[in-house]
Amino acid sequence: MSQVTAQPAAEVVELASVQPAPLPWAGQPRRAWGQLAVATDASMLALAVLSAEVWAHVAATRTAWGWAAVLLCITLLALNRKRLHRSPLHLRVIDTLVAVVLATAFATSTTITLLVLAGDSDDLAAQTVRLAFLAAAFVGAGRITLTLRERRTRRSGSSGSRALIVGAGHVGRRLAKRLNDYPEFGLRPIGFLDKEPLEATENDITLSVLGASWDFDRVVREQQVEDVVFTFSTAPADVYLRLMKRSQELRLRTSVVPRLYEKASEDTTVACLGGLPLVTSHARNPKGWEFATKYALDRAAAVVMLALLAPLFGIFAFAVLLSLGRPIFYRQERIGLDGRPFGMLKFRSMRPPDQAEPRVSTFALPDDTAPGGVEGDDRRTRVGMIMRALSVDELPQLANVARGDMSLVGPRPERPEFVAQFEQQVRRYGERHRVKSGITGWAQVHGLRGQTSIADRAEWDNYYIENWSLWLDLKILLLTVIAVLRVRSVQ
């Protein structure tokens, strides 16, 4: 690893006095994305107008081109206000579609209000609604295509901003590893800036310390940095402020990992006392009425789903009976809400171990790895493989939800022996038990299934609890359906 030597304080002060020279690469990818997004939206809106004209011709009505232009202009402005013309760090198809629908709904209501004030006919209002429906459909389709295309190019490594991470401590190294594991986020870490970096561990990615605060300009130009991410280090606050000011002067996009990030929530308000902001995080209360409503809806939905899926239950129950005999279900003790044990149900998918020739299992979990999937000898039946690939073996847990043991969405429950171990080893692991366990969860839809990092699971699960909403539950259920339809094999 590169070693950074001490530098006189005068050189740090000199950083702020040097006039910034233009960086030809700074902001170009973001501007290109913005231009492409505007062009895509405008093209889709033009197609919506053409489709509306065909609709009007079939219906033998006239097209009010003036009001159509008003609707399209307001729609473009609303999309811009939703920040859909900025280059996003996180590409989220579902959130983008919701933003498109909300922007179109706002434009429609505003245009109809203007129609009423102008005293135009009701027929024009109906035409406006039809055009708005087409606009939402076409713009949404264009945005899905644009988002999936950008996600694919980022994953292939041909897109993404070169990011310099300020601070090579625990958080900085975790961030670098996370960005490397999720290239679709759009930031490619190229190195650290830190005077006193921590030594890298075997779990960290290989990333050099490129210098200290006084090397900022040199590193930015040599590495053609486009993004700067500030994490934690031993540097004083005034050094960070100078570096952030310098980043803004050089037109670099800056991001900050806040202190107390573990308790940060996306639902925040900012109140300023002069130049001193007070950021209030509105985290959800797991013992409050909101979660009580969630659990009631979960139980009602589980009862309805059990009734609707009864034929499917019968088919797989019969398949299990033919392949393994009785019992049909497998009950295993898990830990749920407030650390209470309960019996979680699954369809049986594995043959019992051979009692005639007992063998000592050599299976052992690596460090920071959750149990799951196939542990030790693979005893899955053919029916079991199919059920696991489709996650059908989890369906009996709807009965756990109906009984109140579990929720549709929440942290996945674990076996008591592993819970005792992880609570000692994994930071904030026990906080997952503030809410009921779920059939699916925020960690699972982001690929943390089976034998994956238990520390990452705890982090994602606690994020879910701090930021819970009915919309987030619905989004997780939609992402679960998409993941199941991909029919990925469970290892």
C-alpha positions in Angstrom: 0.0 0.0 0.0 1.2 3.5 -0.7 2.5 5.4 2.3 1.7 9.1 2.8 4.3 11.2 4.5 3.6 14.3 6.6 3.4 17.7 4.9 3.8 21.1 6.3 0.5 22.9 7.1 1.5 25.8 4.9 1.0 23.6 1.8 -2.5 22.7 2.9 -3.3 26.4 3.1 -1.8 27.0 -0.3 -4.4 24.6 -1.8 -7.2 27.1 -1.3 -5.2 30.1 -2.7 -4.5 28.5 -6.1 -6.9 29.6 -8.8 -8.7 26.5 -10.3 -8.0 25.7 -13.9 -10.8 24.2 -16.0 -11.1 20.4 -16.1 -12.3 19.4 -19.6 -13.7 16.1 -18.4 -15.6 17.4 -15.3 -19.3 17.1 -15.7 -19.3 15.9 -19.3 -20.9 12.4 -18.6 -23.6 14.1 -16.4 -24.3 16.7 -19.1 -24.5 14.0 -21.8 -27.0 12.0 -19.6 -29.1 15.1 -19.1 -29.2 15.9 -22.8 -30.1 12.3 -23.6 -32.8 12.2 -21.0 -34.4 15.4 -22.3 -34.2 14.1 -25.9 -35.8 10.8 -24.9 -38.6 12.5 -23.0 -39.3 15.0 -25.8 -39.3 12.2 -28.4 -41.7 10.1 -26.4 -44.0 13.0 -25.8 -44.0 13.6 -29.6 -45.0 10.0 -30.1 -47.7 10.5 -27.6 -49.1 13.5 -29.5 -49.0 11.5 -32.8 -50.9 8.6 -31.1 -53.4 11.1 -29.6 -54.0 12.5 -33.1 -54.7 9.0 -34.5 -57.1 8.5 -31.5 -58.8 11.8 -32.3 -59.1 10.9 -36.0 -60.7 7.6 -35.2 -63.1 9.2 -32.7 -63.9 12.0 -35.2 -62.9 14.8 -32.8 -60.6 17.8 -33.3 -57.1 18.1 -31.7 -56.5 21.2 -29.6 -52.8 21.7 -30.5 -52.4 24.7 -28.3 -53.5 22.9 -25.1 -51.5 19.8 -26.2 -48.4 22.0 -26.3 -49.2 23.4 -22.9 -49.6 19.9 -21.4 -46.3 18.7 -22.9 -44.3 21.8 -21.7 -45.7 21.4 -18.2 -44.8 17.7 -18.3 -41.2 18.4 -19.3 -40.9 21.0 -16.5 -42.4 18.6 -14.0 -40.0 15.9 -15.1 -37.2 18.3 -14.6 -38.4 19.3 -11.1 -38.5 15.6 -10.3 -34.7 15.6 -11.1 -35.2 13.1 -13.9 -32.9 15.2 -16.2 -30.0 14.8 -13.8 -27.5 11.9 -14.0 -28.6 9.5 -11.2 -26.2 7.7 -8.9 -28.8 4.9 -8.2 -30.8 3.6 -11.2 -34.2 2.5 -9.9 -36.7 1.6 -12.6 -39.7 1.5 -10.2 -39.0 4.8 -8.6 -38.4 6.4 -12.0 -41.8 5.1 -13.2 -43.5 6.5 -10.1 -41.8 9.9 -10.7 -43.0 9.9 -14.4 -46.6 9.1 -13.3 -46.6 11.8 -10.6 -45.1 14.4 -13.0 -47.7 13.6 -15.7 -50.5 13.7 -13.1 -49.3 17.1 -12.0 -49.2 18.4 -15.6 -52.6 17.0 -16.3 -54.3 18.6 -13.3 -52.6 21.9 -14.0 -53.7 21.9 -17.7 -57.3 21.0 -16.9 -57.4 23.8 -14.3 -56.2 26.2 -17.0 -58.9 24.8 -19.3 -61.6 25.4 -16.7 -60.4 28.9 -16.0 -60.3 29.6 -19.8 -63.9 28.3 -20.1 -63.1 25.7 -22.8 -65.3 22.7 -23.5 -65.4 19.5 -21.5 -64.3 17.7 -24.6 -60.9 19.3 -24.5 -60.5 18.2 -20.9 -61.2 14.6 -21.9 -58.7 14.9 -24.7 -56.2 16.2 -22.3 -56.6 13.2 -20.0 -56.2 10.9 -23.0 -53.0 12.7 -24.1 -51.7 12.5 -20.5 -52.3 8.8 -20.3 -50.4 8.3 -23.6 -47.6 10.6 -22.4 -47.2 8.7 -19.2 -47.1 5.4 -21.1 -44.6 6.5 -23.8 -42.3 8.5 -21.4 -42.4 5.6 -18.9 -41.4 3.1 -21.7 -38.6 5.5 -22.8 -37.3 5.8 -19.3 -37.3 2.0 -18.7 -35.3 1.6 -21.9 -32.9 4.4 -20.9 -32.4 3.1 -17.4 -31.9 -0.5 -18.3 -29.4 0.5 -21.0 -27.4 2.7 -18.6 -27.5 -0.1 -15.9 -26.1 -2.6 -18.5 -23.3 -0.3 -19.6 -22.3 0.4 -16.0 -22.2 -3.3 -15.1 -20.0 -3.9 -18.1 -17.5 -1.3 -16.9 -17.9 1.0 -20.0 -19.7 3.7 -18.0 -19.5 5.3 -14.6 -17.7 8.2 -13.0 -14.1 7.9 -11.6 -14.5 8.5 -7.9 -11.9 9.6 -5.4 -12.7 8.6 -1.8 -11.5 11.0 0.9 -10.8 9.0 4.0 -9.3 5.5 4.1 -10.8 4.4 7.4 -13.3 1.6 8.0 -16.2 3.5 6.4 -14.2 4.6 3.4 -12.9 1.1 2.7 -16.4 -0.4 3.1 -17.7 2.2 0.7 -15.0 1.3 -1.8 -15.8 -2.4 -1.6 -19.6 -1.7 -1.9 -19.1 0.5 -5.0 -16.9 -2.2 -6.5 -19.5 -4.8 -5.8 -22.3 -2.7 -7.3 -21.0 -1.0 -10.4 -24.5 -0.1 -11.5 -24.4 2.6 -8.8 -22.3 4.6 -11.3 -19.2 5.4 -9.2 -15.9 3.6 -9.9 -13.4 4.1 -7.0 -9.9 4.8 -8.2 -8.2 5.4 -4.8 -8.1 7.1 -1.4 -6.9 10.4 -0.2 -5.8 10.2 3.5 -2.8 11.3 5.5 -3.2 8.5 8.1 -4.9 5.5 6.3 -5.8 2.3 8.0 -4.1 -0.8 6.9 -6.2 -2.8 4.4 -7.5 -6.2 5.4 -7.9 -9.3 3.3 -11.6 -8.5 2.7 -10.9 -5.0 1.3 -10.5 -4.4 -2.4 -7.0 -3.5 -3.6 -7.1 0.2 -3.8 -4.1 2.6 -3.3 -3.8 5.6 -1.1 -2.9 8.3 -3.7 -1.9 11.1 -1.3 -3.1 13.4 1.4 -5.1 16.6 1.4 -2.3 18.7 -0.2 -2.1 16.3 -3.1 -5.8 16.9 -4.0 -5.2 18.9 -7.2 -2.5 16.6 -8.5 -4.5 13.5 -7.9 -7.6 14.9 -9.5 -5.8 15.9 -12.6 -3.6 12.8 -12.9 -6.5 10.4 -12.3 -9.2 12.5 -14.2 -11.5 12.4 -11.2 -15.1 13.2 -11.8 -16.6 12.5 -8.3 -15.3 13.0 -4.8 -16.8 11.1 -1.9 -16.1 12.3 1.7 -16.0 9.7 4.4 -14.3 9.7 7.8 -10.6 10.2 8.6 -8.5 11.8 11.2 -8.3 15.1 9.2 -9.8 18.2 11.0 -13.1 19.6 9.7 -11.4 22.7 8.1 -9.4 20.5 5.8 -12.6 18.8 4.7 -14.3 22.1 4.1 -11.4 23.3 2.0 -11.4 20.1 -0.1 -15.2 20.4 -0.6 -14.8 24.0 -1.7 -12.1 23.0 -4.1 -14.2 20.2 -5.5 -17.0 22.7 -6.3 -14.6 25.1 -7.9 -13.3 22.3 -10.2 -17.0 21.4 -11.0 -16.6 17.9 -9.4 -19.7 16.3 -8.0 -19.3 15.8 -4.3 -21.0 13.3 -2.0 -20.8 12.9 1.8 -21.2 9.9 4.1 -22.7 11.6 7.2 -21.8 11.0 10.7 -24.3 8.7 12.5 -25.2 7.3 9.1 -26.5 4.1 10.8 -29.5 6.1 12.0 -29.9 8.2 8.9 -33.3 8.1 7.2 -34.4 9.2 3.7 -37.3 11.0 5.5 -35.6 14.0 6.9 -36.3 17.7 7.4 -33.8 20.5 7.6 -34.4 23.6 9.7 -31.7 26.4 9.7 -30.7 28.7 12.5 -28.7 31.2 10.5 -26.1 29.1 8.8 -26.5 26.2 11.2 -28.7 23.5 9.8 -30.6 21.1 12.1 -31.3 17.8 10.3 -34.2 15.8 11.8 -34.5 12.2 10.9 -38.0 10.8 11.0 -37.4 7.1 11.6 -40.3 4.8 11.9 -41.4 3.5 15.3 -41.6 -0.3 15.2 -44.0 -0.2 18.1 -46.2 2.5 16.7 -49.5 2.5 14.8 -47.8 2.4 11.3 -46.3 -1.1 11.9 -49.5 -2.2 13.6 -51.3 -1.3 10.4 -48.7 -3.1 8.3 -49.1 -6.3 10.4 -52.9 -6.2 10.1 -52.6 -5.8 6.3 -50.1 -8.6 6.1 -52.3 -11.0 7.9 -55.3 -10.1 5.7 -53.3 -10.4 2.5 -51.8 -13.8 3.7 -55.3 -15.2 4.2 -56.4 -14.1 0.8 -53.2 -15.5 -0.9 -53.6 -18.8 0.9 -57.1 -19.1 -0.6 -56.0 -18.0 -4.1 -52.9 -20.3 -4.1 -54.7 -23.3 -2.7 -54.5 -25.2 -6.1 -50.8 -24.5 -6.3 -50.3 -25.7 -2.7 -52.1 -28.9 -3.6 -49.9 -29.6 -6.6 -46.6 -29.1 -4.8 -47.9 -31.0 -1.7 -48.7 -34.0 -3.9 -45.3 -33.7 -5.6 -43.6 -33.7 -2.2 -45.7 -36.7 -1.1 -44.6 -38.7 -4.1 -40.9 -37.8 -3.8 -40.4 -37.9 -0.1 -43.6 -39.1 1.6 -44.9 -37.7 4.8 -44.6 -35.2 6.3 -45.2 -32.6 3.6 -44.0 -29.6 5.6 -40.7 -29.0 7.3 -40.8 -27.0 10.5 -37.7 -25.3 11.8 -37.3 -23.0 14.9 -36.4 -19.5 14.0 -36.1 -16.2 15.9 -38.6 -13.5 15.2 -40.0 -10.3 16.7 -38.3 -9.2 20.0 -36.2 -12.4 20.0 -39.1 -14.8 20.4 -38.8 -18.2 18.8 -41.4 -19.7 16.4 -41.7 -22.6 14.0 -41.2 -21.5 10.4 -42.8 -23.7 7.8 -41.4 -24.8 4.4 -42.2 -27.5 1.9 -39.8 -30.4 2.3 -37.2 -30.3 -0.5 -34.4 -32.5 0.8 -34.0 -36.2 1.5 -33.2 -37.1 5.2 -29.6 -38.0 5.9 -28.6 -41.6 5.4 -29.0 -43.1 8.8 -27.4 -46.4 7.7 -24.0 -44.8 6.9 -23.8 -41.7 9.1 -21.1 -39.3 8.0 -19.6 -36.3 9.8 -20.4 -33.2 7.9 -17.4 -31.1 7.0 -19.5 -28.0 6.2 -18.4 -24.8 8.0 -19.5 -21.3 7.3 -16.7 -18.8 6.4 -16.4 -15.7 8.5 -19.1 -13.0 8.0 -21.3 -15.5 6.1 -24.9 -16.3 6.7 -26.2 -19.8 6.5 -28.6 -20.8 3.8 -29.0 -22.7 0.6 -27.3 -26.1 0.5 -25.2 -26.8 3.6 -23.0 -29.8 3.4 -24.2 -32.7 1.2 -26.7 -31.8 -1.5 -29.7 -33.9 -0.6 -32.3 -32.0 -2.7 -34.8 -34.0 -4.7 -35.6 -33.0 -8.3 -38.9 -31.6 -7.0 -37.0 -29.8 -4.3 -34.6 -28.2 -6.8 -37.6 -26.8 -8.8 -39.3 -25.5 -5.7 -36.2 -23.8 -4.5 -35.4 -22.3 -7.9 -38.9 -20.8 -7.9 -38.9 -20.1 -4.2 -42.1 -22.1 -3.9 -40.7 -23.9 -0.9 -41.2 -20.7 1.1 -45.0 -20.4 0.3 -46.1 -22.3 3.5 -44.8 -19.3 5.4 -48.0 -17.5 4.4 -49.5 -19.6 7.2 -46.9 -18.1 9.6 -47.9 -14.6 8.4 -51.6 -15.4 8.9 -50.9 -16.6 12.4 -48.9 -13.4 13.2 -45.5 -15.0 13.5 -44.1 -13.3 10.4 -44.7 -10.5 8.0 -44.8 -10.5 4.2 -41.8 -8.2 4.1 -39.1 -8.0 6.8 -35.7 -9.3 7.8 -35.3 -13.0 7.1 -35.4 -15.0 10.4 -32.4 -17.1 11.5 -31.9 -20.2 13.7 -31.3 -19.6 17.4 -27.8 -20.9 17.4 -26.7 -18.6 14.6 -28.6 -15.6 16.2 -26.6 -16.1 19.4 -23.4 -16.2 17.4 -24.2 -13.2 15.1 -25.3 -11.0 17.9 -21.8 -11.3 19.4 -20.0 -10.8 16.1 -22.1 -8.6 13.9 -22.7 -4.9 14.6 -26.4 -4.0 15.1 -27.5 -7.6 14.2 -29.9 -7.8 17.2 -31.7 -4.6 16.0 -33.2 -6.6 13.2 -35.6 -8.1 15.7 -37.4 -4.8 16.3 -39.9 -5.9 13.7 -41.4 -9.2 12.5 -39.4 -11.4 10.2 -40.5 -11.5 6.6 -40.9 -14.0 3.7 -38.9 -11.6 1.6 -36.9 -8.5 2.5 -34.8 -5.5 1.3 -31.6 -7.4 1.6 -32.9 -10.4 -0.3 -34.1 -8.4 -3.4 -30.6 -6.9 -3.5 -28.9 -10.3 -3.9 -28.1 -11.0 -0.2 -29.6 -14.5 -0.2 -28.1 -17.8 0.8 -24.5 -17.8 2.0 -23.7 -14.1 1.7 -22.3 -11.4 4.1 -24.3 -11.4 7.3 -23.0 -7.9 8.2 -24.3 -6.6 4.9 -27.7 -8.2 5.6 -27.9 -6.6 9.0 -27.1 -3.2 7.4 -29.7 -3.5 4.7 -32.3 -4.9 7.1 -31.8 -2.0 9.5 -32.1 0.5 6.6 -35.4 -1.1 5.8 -36.7 -0.7 9.4 -35.5 3.0 9.6 -37.1 3.8 6.2 -40.2 1.6 6.2 -43.3 2.6 4.4 -46.1 0.8 2.7 -44.7 1.9 -0.6 -41.3 0.3 0.2 -43.1 -2.9 1.1 -44.9 -2.9 -2.2 -41.7 -2.2 -4.1 -39.9 -5.1 -2.4 -42.8 -7.4 -3.3 -42.6 -6.3 -6.9 -38.8 -6.8 -7.0 -39.3 -10.2 -5.4 -41.7 -11.2 -8.2 -39.2 -10.0 -10.8 -36.4 -12.0 -9.1 -38.5 -15.2 -9.0 -39.5 -14.9 -12.6 -35.8 -14.9 -13.5 -35.7 -18.5 -12.2 -32.2 -18.3 -10.7 -31.0 -21.5 -9.2 -30.5 -21.4 -5.4 -27.0 -22.5 -4.5 
